């Protein structure tokens, strides 16, 4: 049984490499008090430069590309303005 206590850290210290984290809404400076205390699984998505909990992906048919030359693009992110974070716990081994 693990007993390591994890502490909430400021979101500015969260990884921005796509690692999934636990994000929390605490001490919000904006008026969305209904989110106070809520937690969500999220990650930093560089295409949007924000933490998100999901998004849609558009993939073009073979042979077609977007202006940047790619055949896929992300859109409609589920933006998460979390204020704090902590790493995901270690999964069970049994």
N, C-alpha and C positions, 0 to 999 in steps of 0.2 A: 504494500500500500504506500502510495506516495504522500508525503506530507509537506512538500515544498510549497510555501506560500508565495503566490504571485501577487504583485502589486500593480495598480493602474499607473501607467506612464503617460506623459503629455504626448499628444498625437504628433507633434513635431519630431519626436524621436522614433516614430514607427518606421519599419522597413519599407522601402519603395521599390522593391524588386519583384513584386507579384506575390509575396508571401501572404497567405491568408492569416488574418489576425482576428481577435475579438475587439471590437470597437464599442465604446460606451459614450453616451450623451450625459455629461455631468457639468454642472456650473456653466450652463450655456449663456452667452451674452445676448442672444437673440430671443425673440418672443415665442419660441416653439416649446413652451413648458410641457406640452403633452408628451414630448420625447424624453424628458428628464428621467434618468435612471434606466433607460432602455439600452439593451446591448444587441449587437448584430455582428455576424460574421462578414468580414469585408476584406478588400485588398486595394492597394494603390494601382491604378490603371494609368500608365503614362500617356496613352492617347488622349485622355480627358484631363490629366493632371489633377485628379481627385481620387478619394477613396470611394469605392463602389461596392455594392453587394450583388450586382448582376448587370447585364446589358444584353442587347440583341446583336446578332452578327448577320451581316449581309454578305452572301457569297454569289459572285457572278458565274454565269455559265462558262464552260471552258472556252478559251479564246478571247473573252472579254475582260477588260481591266478598267479600273478607276483611273483618274488623272495621274495619281502617284505611281501607277504601274502595278498595283496590287490587285488581286482578284477577290479580296475580302476586306471588309471594314466593320468596325464596331460602331454601334449607335445606340441611342436611347438608354444612357446609363442610369442605374438606380443609385443616385448620389447619396452618400452618407457623410454628413458634416459632423463626424464624431469628434469629441474633444479629448478622449483618452483611449489608450489601447493596452492590451497585454497579449502575449503569445498564446497560441492554442495549447491546451494541455497535451501531454504525451498520451497517445492512444493506449488502450489496454493491451497487454501481451497475452492474455488468456481469454 
